[in-house]
Amino acid sequence: MSVSLAPAATAPAWLRRTLGQGPALRERARRRAVRLASLARDDVLAPDGIEDGPAGDVVARVPIVEGMDLTQVAAHRPPLTAPEVRWLGRSVADALAAMHAAGLVHGDVSPANVLVRAGGITLVDTLAAVRDDERGTPGFRAPERVAGAHTERADVYALGRLMRWAVRAEDETEVRRLTAALVVANAAARPTAIQVSALIARAGPAVPVAVPTRDVAAAVRSRAVERTERIREGRWWRARRFAARATVVAAAVAAACWLTIAVPPLLDGVVETASAGTADSATVTEPGAPSDPAIAAVDLTERRVAALAASDGAALRATVAGDGAVVDDVESTAALLAAGTLAYEGLTVDVAEATLVSRTDASATVDLTYTLSAHRRRDATATQAVAARDESVRIDLAWNGDAWRVVAARAP
């Protein structure tokens, strides 16, 4: 049995995508497929139909779109220029705006799910939101997505991260400014997709993304088709490892001193979340009821690095509690910041993932993964250039009746 969404005589070539199993999933997929098809847009992929596969599998027939996803583009050419990123950002924002207007949320805007084709882009993986285990791609998902929330503003956050991921180093500062409002931790403070499109339109000229040669594109598509038909449960467009960026250096660094920055730093960045003036509003606090500690861990990390960037010792102290080593480190660092003998220049952090390890009513443990940009650290004796790197840390949180605070940190 199948649900046809296009006349068989005119349907384009397609591939099978296994979504999972069960009648409930099948019904969700069918309803979403119908709504996607009703958009009738080239920039939003709609399946040709939903079928019953072997052993109760729910299978989607998905059209083949000529083009290359951004992970493939990145593997065959340099990062995008600012005008190309503006074109990309506005194209994706327009596609998202159409989905949102129809009551649809994408749920996983990431490089592997944006196909660049002649004349535009196409959002793929548009059925993934029906899966119970869909949480988005680390590095691009909004903090609230960790808890499974599917919202329009989470799509906007992911678009901001996507634009930052795509841009070349020379234009990174410009694109970070352009996307600052998109990646704030407070979802309510982010613009809508329509507003993002208008914002980008005012930012400067846009140039379509230059894709690799036809021969390269054809070879990549051929490998993608082969991979799709062979992997029964997989989604070929879901890339868990992206093309290496020249500005990112992976490092296995112990994270026992999450807040120790008087020595060569561990997490010593500034994130363009809500500005320093609005950082407090991004903290989720419900009087009498602890908020989600994973979201709070992201917020505390972002607030901490914003305080470092502003040399604001009081804001730095407000992220911690207790009488352990973390508080001692903060006091030492705050004193150096106040004296003007410690500063950080050009440093940013992107929190990729926050995973709740355990929690009680008054405590929680969260694993964080983040990327630090290349930056300069200045102290009383020298200015040190620090290479970009990826790091992970496990932090312990305590609930003080109003908000979560960090009480300890260590390697995960």
N, C-alpha and C positions, 0 to 999 in steps of 0.2 A: 504494500500500500504506500502511496506517496501523495504529497500535496504539490501540485504543479502551480508554478507562479508565472510561467511564460509559455506561449504556444510552442510545441515541440519543433515545428517546422522552422521557427526563427530563433530558437535558443542557441546561444553561442557554445563553443566547446567548453567543457567543464571538468572539474576534478572532484573527487569525493573527500569530504572532511568528516571524520567521526567525532561527534561532540560528547558522547557518553552513552548512558543507557537509561531506560525507564520511560514510562508513559508521561510522567509529569514534565520531564525534560523535553520530550518530544512536543508536547503541547506548547511549552514556552518557546521552543525554537520555531514552531509553526507560526505562532502569533507574531513573533519578532520578524520572521522572514517576510510575512505579508506586509508589515509596516515598513520594512526596509524597501521592499519592491515598490510600494506606493510613492516613495520619494522620487523615483525615476531620475536619479542623478548619476552622472559619470564619476563623481568624486566620492561616492559612498557605495561600496560593494554590496549588492543584494544577491542572495542565493537564488538559483533557478528552482529549487524545491527542497523539501525535506522528505527523507525516505526512512523506512525501517530496514536496518541492516541485519547481519547475522547475530544471533543470540541476544536480540533486543537492542542492538546498537541504534542510536539516532544518528543518521548520516545526512549531511547537507551536500547538495550539488552546487558547487561554486564556480562561476565563470572564470576562465583564464583571462587576465588583463595583461595586455602588452606593456611592459615597463620593468623597472627595477625598484625594489624597496631600498630604503635609505641605508640599511646595513650593507647591501650589495654595492650601492653607489659609493659609500665610504671606503669600501675595500679596493676600489679601482680609480679613485681620484682624490685630490686634496680636499680638506674641509671647505665648506661653503663660504663665499664672501657675504658681507652684510646685505647687499641688495638681493642675493639669492635667498638668504635666510628670511628677508622680509617677504619675498614672493612665497616661499614655503609656508611661513607662518600665517599669512593671510589666506592662502589656499586651504590650509587645514582648518583655520578658524571658520571660514565660510562653510566648509563641509560639516563641521561640528554644529554650527548655528542651525543648519537645516535639520540635523538629527535632533537637536534639542527642541526645536519648534514642533517636532512631531512626537515629543515625549520620549525620545530615545537617547540613551547615554552610551557612549562607546565603551568606556571602561578600561582601555589599554592603549592609549595613544603613545606610541614608541617607535623608534626607527624601523623596526621590522614590520610594522603595521601601516607604514605610509609608503605607498607605491608612487614613484615618479614616472609619468607617462607623457607621451606627446600632447602638449597643450594643457597639462594640469597634473593633479595628484588624485589618487584614489585611496580612501581609507579601507583597509581590509581587516580581517578578524572581527567583523561586525556582529558575529553570532556568539562570540566568546562570553558575552555578558550573561547568557542564559545558564552558564555553568556555575555550580555552587562553589567550586574551588577557584574561581577567577579572582585574582587580587591585583592584577596589573603587573608591569615589569619593574623590578627594582631599579632605582635611579630615575624613574619617570613617574611613579605613582605618588599621589598626594598622601600626606600623613593619614588622612581619614580612610584611605583605601586599605590600609593594613587591617582595619577592623571589618572590611568587606563592604563599606558604603559605596554605592554607585550613584554619583551625583554629577551634574553638569559642571560644577566648579572644579571637580576633580579632573575632568577632561581639560579644563583651562590650565590647571597646574601642570599637567603632563605636557601640554603644548609649550608652555614656557621652558620646561626642562629640555624638550626636544630641540627648540631653537638654540638653546645654549650648547647642547651637545653637538649640533651640526656646524657651528660657526668656526672659522679659522681663528688662530690666536691673535692676529692683527686686529680683528674686529670684535673680539670677545667683550671688551669693556662696553662698547656701544650696544651690543645685543643684551648684555646683562642689565643695562639701564632700561632698555626697551621692555624687558620681560620682568622687571622687578615686581610689578603689581600682580603678575600672573602666579608667582610662586610664594606668596605670603602664606604663612602657616594657617592663618585664620581664613577658612574657606569663604565666609560671608564677605570678606573684604576684597575678594578677587573679582575682576570684571567678568561680564558674560562673554560668550564667544562673539556675539555681534559687536560688542564694545571693543574686543580685542582686534577684530578686523579693521574697525575705524581707527583705532590707535596706531596700528601698523601702517595704514594708508597715509597717515600724517607724518610718519617717521622719515620718509625719504623714498627715492625711486626703488622699484623692484625689478629684478631680472630673473627669468625662469631658470631653474636649476639645470646646469649643463650635465647631461648624463654621459656615461662612457660611450664608445663607438658601438655601432650596430652589432658587430661581431661579438664583442664582449657581452653585450646585453643578451644576445641570443644564446650564448653559452651558459650564462647565469640562469636564464629561464629554463634551459634544458635540464640543468642539474636540479633546479627547484622542482620541476615536474617529476623527475625520477625519484626524488626524495619524498615527495608527497604520496605517490602511489605505494611506496614501500613501507612507510611508517603508518601503521594502522591507527594508533591513538594520537599521534603527534599532529601538530599544526605547523606546516613547513615554514610559515612566515614568522613563527615565534622564535626569535634568536635570543638565546640566553647569554651569549657572549658576543659583544659587538666588536667591530674593527678597532684595532688599537689606535688611540690618539697620541700624537707625538708629545703632547703636553702632560700626559698622565703617566706617572711612574708608580708601579705597584710596589709596595714595601710591606714586609711582615714585621710590624713594630708592636712590641708589647704595650698594652693599654692600661697598665696598672696605675698610671698617673693621669687620669682624664683631665684634670685641671692643673697639672704641673706644667707651667710654661716659662718659669724663670730659667730653666735649662733648655737645651734644644727641644722645641715644642712637639707636642703630640697632636693635639686638636687645637690649633691656634689660627683660626680663620674668622672671616666675617661673612655671614650669609646674607644675601639680599632677600630676607623674608620681609615681614612688616618692618618699617623703618624703626630706628631706635625709639622714636616717639610713640610708636604703636605696638612695640613688641609685647608689652604687658597684656594688651587686649587679645593677643593670640593665644594666651594660656587658657586652657579649658578648665574652668573651676566651677563646681556646683557645691554651694555651701552644704555641708553635712554629708555629701556623697562623693567619694573619690571619682575623678574623671578617668578616662582611658589612659593608663600609664604609658602605653607605647606612644600615643600622640603627645603626651606630656614630655616624654624623653626627647622627642624631636624638638619640641618647643624650647625646652631648657637648653639643649645644645645650641640652638639658633640664638637664643637670648644671651647665652654666655659669650658666643663669639661676637655678637653685636656689641656687647659691653667691652670686649677687648678692643674692637675697632674704635670705639668712642673713648677709650681710656677711662671708663666709668667703673670705678671700684665698687661703688654701692650696688650697681646693677649686677655686677659679677657676684658679689656676696649673696644677693637675693636668690641665686640659683642653687645654693647649697644649704645644708642644715647638719646639726650634730657637732661632734667634737673630734672627729677623726682626721686622718691625713688630708682628706680632700679640703676640709675647711682651713687647715693650716696652710696648704698650698695656695688657696684663694687669698688668704690674708697677706701672704708674702707677695703674691702677684699684684694685688690691689695697691699695695704700698709702692711697688716699683712703677706702676702705671701713674699713680698720683705724683710721684717724684719726677716723672718725665724721663726715666732711665730705661723704659721698656716700651716698645711700640711695634706694630705690625703694619706692613705696607703691601697693598695689592693682593691680599690674601682672602680667599673665599672658600666656602665649604658647601658641598651638596650632600645632604643626608639621603642615602639611597634606600635604606631599609631600617625599620625598627620592629623587632620581634619580641613579643612578650614571652619571657621564660617562665615566670611564676608570679603570683600575687596573693596577697591577703587583703583584709580591709584597710590595713595601715602601711603595707609595704609592697614593693614590687621589684622585679629584676627584669631588665630589658637589654637585649643585644642590639647594638647600633652598628651600621656600616655606612661609611661616608667617604667622600673624595675631597682631598685638600688640593687647592691649586698651588702653582708655583708662587712664591711670595718672598718678601724681605723681612727679616726680623732684626730690629735694632735694639741694642742694649748699651750700657755705659761704655763698653770697650770696643765694640765693632758692629758692623752691619753685615748680617749673614744672609746669603741667598739660599733659599730652601727649595728643593725640587718638589714638584707635585707628587702626590702619592695617595694610595688607597689604604684605609685603616679600618679596624674593627675594635669595639670596646663593649664590655658588659658593665652596666651601671646599676647600682642599687638605689631605689627611691624610697622615700618615706612621705606619708601623707600627714600634713600638719593641721588638718581641719579645714583648710582653705585651698591648698594646692600641693602638688608633689614637689619635692626637693631632692637633690642628689646627696647621698650620704657616703657612697663609696664607689670605686671604679677599679676594674681589673681586666686582664686579658680574657676574652671569651673562651 
